[in-house]
Amino acid sequence: MVSPALMAQNPTGWKVLHDKTNTCQMAVPADWKVAPETTWMGQAPNNQGDAEITFQPGKTLKPLSEMAQKALNVAKMFENTPQRIFWSSQQTNGDHPITPYAVRIAAKGGICAGLISTRSGVSEDVVKKIASTFAGH
């Protein structure tokens, strides 16, 4: 089986985010803002979403049980394997609802964890594309 680190490909022109330890990376669309001092975070235009990536040392990736999924309020599970876990939670209520997505992949010495929060201006297809760029060293 090919590891997520080898599978991740960044679409042309997308901006690459790196966690603070430079162990994990993901990419966001070219029109997202990434500040030089916070290269682990990206912001969609017009405050329509954001993404961030972190490295969690010492953690082991394993598929989420049904009980864990309920505890995390998983609304939709896209992938739940020993290599990658990717899900969305329930959309928030209010005038500008947010849909949170989470991605986890195995990395050397821990896991790479990402959170992607979107409003209506960012499609689920874009989120899936961002999630597909996750890589860990």
N, C-alpha and C positions, 0 to 999 in steps of 0.2 A: 504494500500500500504506500502511496506517495504521501509525504507529510504536507500539512498546510503550508509550511515554510517554502517548499518547493513548488507548490501549486499557485501561490499568490502571484497575480500579475496585475500591474497597475495600468489602467487605461491611459492612453496618450494624453498628456497635458495635465493629468491629475496631480495634486500636491501630496507629498508623502509626509505623514506624521510619524514621529518617533517618541516612544515613552522616555521618561527621564533617565533611564539606564541604558538606552539605545539597544535594548534587547528585542523590543517589539515594534512593529510598524504597521500602518494601514494608510490608505490613500483616500482623499476626498476630492470631489469635483473641482475643476480648475477655477470656477467662480467663487469658491469658498475662501474665506480669509484665514490665514495661519500667521500668527504673530511670531517673530523671531525668538522672543523670550518664552513662548509657550508652544513649542513645537509638538506637544502631545495633544493639542486641541485645535479643532477647526470649527468655523462658524459659517453657516449657510447665509446667502444674501437675504436681506430683509428680515433677519431674525427668524427664519423659517426652520432652523434646526442647528444642531451642533453635534460634534463627535469628539470623543477623547479616548485615549488608549493608555493603559498602565501595565506594569509588570508586577505580578504578585509572586515573589520568591517563596519557595518551599511548598507551594500548593501543587496538587495533583489534579489533572483533569479527568473526570469520569462522568458518564452520562447522568443526567438528573433523574431521580426516581419520581414517581407520580406525586408522592408527598412533598418532595422538594419543589416540584413544579407548582403545586398549589400554594406553597409557602411564598414562592417568588411571584405569584399572581401571573403565571404564564398564560397568555391569551392564545398565542399561536406558536407552535414549535416548528422551526424550519429544519433544524438538524440537531440530533442528540446522540453523538457518537463519541468514542474515546479520543478522536482527533479534533472535533469541533462541536461546540454547543452554540446554537443561535436561535433566539426566540424574541418575541415581542410580548409586552405586557399590555394590560387594558389601557385604552386611551383615556386621558384625564378629561374631566368635565370643565365647562366654562366657555367663555367667548373665543378663546384661542387654544383649543385642545392640543395636547402633546401626546404623541405615541412614542413610548420608550422601547428601544431594542437593545439587546445585550448579545455580545459575542465573546466566546472564550475559546482559546486554542492552547495546545501544549507548547511549551518552550523549554529550552535547556534550563533546568533549575527551578522551574515554576510554570506559571501560566500567563498568557497575554490576555487581558480583559479589556473589552471595549464597550462603551455606552454610546448609542446614537439616539438622539431625541429629535423628533421631527414634528412639524406642523403640516398643514395641508399643502404647502408649497414644495415639499420634498416627497416624491413618490416612494412606494415600497420597492419598486424596481431599483431606484437609486440606492436605497438602503442595502438591498441585496448585493449590489455591485460593490459598495463600500465594504461590506462584510467579506466579500470574496477576496479582498486585497490584504486581509490580515495575515501577518507573517511573524514568526518568532525565530530567533537564532539559537 
